[in-house]
């Protein structure tokens, strides 16, 4: 079901760089990366391809800012898109075969059937349900962009200003109690070594890259017949617009 995919995407999107965030006070050490750092990371991620930037984006000085700013922006974008794609790919596979058995709404309406493809399931959700999902994800995005005010101990430096790309802040600074953080809500990974964190981060980036190819493979196969021969007869055709979350307004 669509909601299961979105819930999974929220959890996956909060992977928060596999670092412990149990304390409200966080380190503000500058972690700005350079092109040399990316070249080293590229070899670790894929020894065959290595560092690959054919468009020279790392030196594009986005919005007239420094290379450090641009690299931080690109690193955050890749990690975030990879996490969303991983959740989308898994969600697509799950909701193509299963959906929640209980009622979706107070009037007793069931969740969209697996007879529908995942994009059709999304379209079948009530407008209010889709708005709630989009607004909640929007809040998480807004919260992740907040940076500490002058003189405060909570929050994280922005990823374009020396902060760690992909690291989602805790909810410790919210005025009312929040029982769980988005990443590692049950504190299962607080004792990981730095080496373990680094290895998992590299795996996350590679898995995210593969998932982006995977989810777009599904969507292309649905909307462009014959574009992905391996998926012919596997996924259902879709005549809607996959990039329009609210087709009634398109």
C-alpha positions as CSV (number, residue, x, y, z in Angstrom):
1,X,0.0,0.0,0.0
2,X,1.1,3.5,-0.7
3,X,1.2,4.6,2.9
4,X,3.6,1.7,3.8
5,X,6.0,2.9,1.1
6,X,5.9,6.5,2.3
7,X,6.4,5.4,5.9
8,X,9.3,3.3,4.8
9,X,10.7,6.3,2.9
10,X,10.6,8.4,6.0
11,X,12.5,5.9,8.0
12,X,15.0,5.2,5.2
13,X,15.4,8.9,4.5
14,X,16.4,9.4,8.1
15,X,19.4,7.1,8.0
16,X,21.3,10.1,9.3
17,X,24.7,9.0,8.3
18,X,24.9,6.2,10.9
19,X,26.0,8.4,13.7
20,X,24.9,8.6,17.3
21,X,22.7,11.6,18.1
22,X,21.6,10.7,21.6
23,X,22.9,14.0,23.1
24,X,21.2,17.3,22.5
25,X,24.5,19.0,22.3
26,X,26.2,18.2,19.0
27,X,29.7,18.8,17.6
28,X,30.1,21.7,15.3
29,X,33.5,20.8,13.9
30,X,33.7,21.9,10.3
31,X,33.7,18.9,7.9
32,X,33.9,20.7,4.6
33,X,34.9,18.3,1.8
34,X,37.2,19.1,-1.1
35,X,37.4,17.6,-4.6
36,X,40.4,15.5,-3.4
37,X,38.1,14.0,-0.7
38,X,35.5,13.1,-3.4
39,X,38.2,11.5,-5.6
40,X,39.3,9.4,-2.6
41,X,35.7,8.5,-1.8
42,X,35.0,7.6,-5.5
43,X,37.8,5.0,-5.5
44,X,36.4,3.4,-2.3
45,X,32.8,3.4,-3.7
46,X,33.7,1.9,-7.0
47,X,37.4,1.1,-7.8
48,X,36.6,0.6,-11.5
49,X,34.7,3.8,-12.2
50,X,36.3,5.9,-9.4
51,X,35.6,9.6,-9.3
52,X,33.2,10.6,-12.1
53,X,32.1,14.2,-12.6
54,X,31.9,14.7,-16.4
55,X,29.9,18.0,-16.1
56,X,32.4,19.5,-13.6
57,X,29.6,20.2,-11.1
58,X,32.0,20.2,-8.1
59,X,33.6,23.3,-9.5
60,X,30.4,25.0,-10.7
61,X,30.2,27.4,-7.8
62,X,26.4,27.1,-7.3
63,X,24.8,30.5,-6.7
64,X,28.2,32.1,-6.7
65,X,29.3,30.2,-3.6
66,X,32.5,28.4,-2.8
67,X,33.5,24.9,-3.9
68,X,33.0,23.7,-0.3
69,X,29.4,25.0,-0.4
70,X,28.8,23.3,-3.8
71,X,30.3,20.0,-2.8
72,X,28.2,20.0,0.4
73,X,25.1,20.6,-1.5
74,X,25.8,17.9,-4.1
75,X,26.7,15.3,-1.4
76,X,23.5,16.0,0.5
77,X,21.5,15.8,-2.7
78,X,22.9,12.4,-3.6
79,X,22.5,10.9,-0.2
80,X,18.9,12.2,0.1
81,X,17.9,11.1,-3.3
82,X,19.5,7.7,-2.7
83,X,17.6,7.2,0.5
84,X,14.3,8.1,-1.1
85,X,14.9,5.9,-4.0
86,X,15.8,2.9,-1.8
87,X,12.5,3.4,0.1
88,X,10.6,3.8,-3.2
89,X,12.0,0.7,-4.7
90,X,11.3,-1.5,-1.7
91,X,7.9,0.2,-1.3
92,X,7.1,-0.5,-5.0
93,X,7.8,-4.2,-4.6
94,X,5.9,-4.5,-1.3
95,X,2.8,-2.6,-2.3
96,X,2.6,-4.4,-5.6
97,X,1.8,-7.6,-3.5
98,X,0.5,-6.5,-0.1
99,X,-1.6,-3.9,1.5
100,X,-2.9,-3.2,5.0
101,X,-6.0,-5.4,5.8
102,X,-7.7,-2.8,8.0
103,X,-9.8,0.2,7.0
104,X,-7.9,3.2,5.6
105,X,-10.4,5.9,6.7
106,X,-13.0,6.4,9.4
107,X,-15.8,5.7,6.9
108,X,-14.4,2.1,6.5
109,X,-12.9,2.5,3.1
110,X,-10.2,-0.1,2.4
111,X,-6.7,0.7,1.2
112,X,-6.3,0.5,-2.6
113,X,-6.1,-3.0,-3.9
114,X,-2.9,-4.7,-5.2
115,X,-4.9,-5.0,-8.5
116,X,-3.7,-1.4,-9.0
117,X,-0.1,-0.6,-9.7
118,X,1.7,1.6,-7.1
119,X,1.2,4.9,-8.9
120,X,-2.5,4.0,-9.4
121,X,-2.7,3.2,-5.7
122,X,-1.4,6.7,-4.9
123,X,-3.9,8.3,-7.3
124,X,-6.7,6.3,-5.5
125,X,-5.9,7.8,-2.1
126,X,-8.2,10.6,-0.9
127,X,-6.8,14.0,-1.5
128,X,-6.7,14.7,2.3
129,X,-4.5,11.6,2.8
130,X,-2.1,12.6,0.1
131,X,-1.9,16.2,1.5
132,X,-1.1,14.8,5.0
133,X,1.7,12.7,3.6
134,X,3.2,15.5,1.5
135,X,2.9,18.0,4.4
136,X,4.6,15.7,6.9
137,X,7.5,15.0,4.5
138,X,7.7,18.7,3.9
139,X,8.0,19.3,7.7
140,X,10.8,16.8,7.9
141,X,12.6,18.5,5.0
142,X,12.1,21.9,6.7
143,X,13.3,20.7,10.0
144,X,16.4,19.1,8.5
145,X,17.4,22.5,7.0
146,X,17.3,24.3,10.3
147,X,20.6,25.5,11.7
148,X,21.5,26.4,15.3
149,X,20.7,30.0,16.4
150,X,23.5,32.0,17.9
151,X,24.4,30.9,21.4
152,X,22.4,27.6,21.4
153,X,23.8,24.2,22.0
154,X,21.3,22.1,19.9
155,X,21.1,21.6,16.2
156,X,23.6,20.8,13.4
157,X,25.7,22.9,11.2
158,X,24.3,23.2,7.7
159,X,25.8,20.7,5.2
160,X,26.9,23.6,3.0
161,X,28.7,25.3,5.9
162,X,30.8,22.5,7.3
163,X,28.0,20.2,8.5
164,X,27.9,16.5,7.7
165,X,25.9,15.7,4.6
166,X,23.0,13.2,5.2
167,X,22.9,13.7,9.0
168,X,19.4,14.3,10.2
169,X,19.1,16.3,13.5
170,X,17.5,14.9,16.6
171,X,14.2,16.2,17.9
172,X,15.7,17.1,21.3
173,X,15.3,20.8,20.6
174,X,11.5,20.6,20.0
175,X,9.6,22.2,23.0
176,X,7.3,19.2,23.6
177,X,8.6,15.7,24.1
178,X,9.2,13.5,21.0
179,X,9.7,9.8,22.1
180,X,11.8,8.7,19.1
181,X,14.3,10.3,16.8
182,X,14.0,9.7,13.1
183,X,17.3,7.8,12.8
184,X,17.9,4.9,15.1
185,X,14.8,5.5,17.3
186,X,15.7,2.5,19.5
187,X,19.4,3.3,19.8
188,X,20.5,0.0,18.2
189,X,23.6,1.6,16.6
190,X,25.1,3.8,19.3
191,X,28.1,1.5,19.8
192,X,29.2,1.2,16.2
193,X,32.9,2.0,15.6
194,X,34.0,4.8,13.2
195,X,35.1,2.1,10.7
196,X,31.7,0.4,10.8
197,X,29.9,3.8,10.2
198,X,32.2,4.6,7.3
199,X,31.6,1.2,5.7
200,X,27.9,1.5,6.1
201,X,27.9,5.0,4.7
202,X,29.7,3.8,1.5
203,X,27.2,0.9,1.2
204,X,24.3,3.3,1.6
205,X,25.6,5.5,-1.2
206,X,26.1,2.6,-3.6
207,X,22.7,1.1,-2.7
208,X,21.1,4.5,-3.2
209,X,22.6,4.8,-6.7
210,X,21.4,1.4,-7.7
211,X,17.9,2.1,-6.2
212,X,17.6,5.2,-8.3
213,X,18.2,3.2,-11.4
214,X,15.8,0.5,-10.1
215,X,12.8,2.8,-9.3
216,X,13.1,4.7,-12.6
217,X,13.3,1.3,-14.4
218,X,9.9,0.5,-12.9
219,X,8.4,3.8,-13.8
220,X,9.8,3.8,-17.4
221,X,8.5,0.3,-18.0
222,X,5.1,1.4,-16.8
223,X,4.8,4.6,-18.9
224,X,7.0,3.8,-22.0
225,X,6.2,0.4,-23.4
226,X,9.2,-1.6,-24.3
227,X,11.7,0.8,-22.7
228,X,12.8,-1.9,-20.2
229,X,12.5,-5.3,-21.9
230,X,13.3,-7.2,-18.7
231,X,10.2,-5.7,-17.1
232,X,7.8,-6.5,-19.9
233,X,4.8,-8.3,-18.4
234,X,6.2,-7.8,-14.9
235,X,4.9,-4.3,-14.1
236,X,1.4,-3.0,-15.0
237,X,1.1,-0.1,-17.5
238,X,0.3,3.3,-16.1
239,X,-1.3,6.0,-18.2
240,X,-1.1,8.8,-15.6
241,X,1.7,11.3,-14.8
242,X,4.2,9.9,-12.3
243,X,5.5,13.3,-11.6
244,X,2.1,14.8,-10.7
245,X,1.2,13.9,-7.0
246,X,-2.1,15.7,-7.4
247,X,-3.5,14.7,-10.8
248,X,-6.8,16.4,-10.1
249,X,-5.0,19.8,-10.3
250,X,-2.8,18.9,-13.3
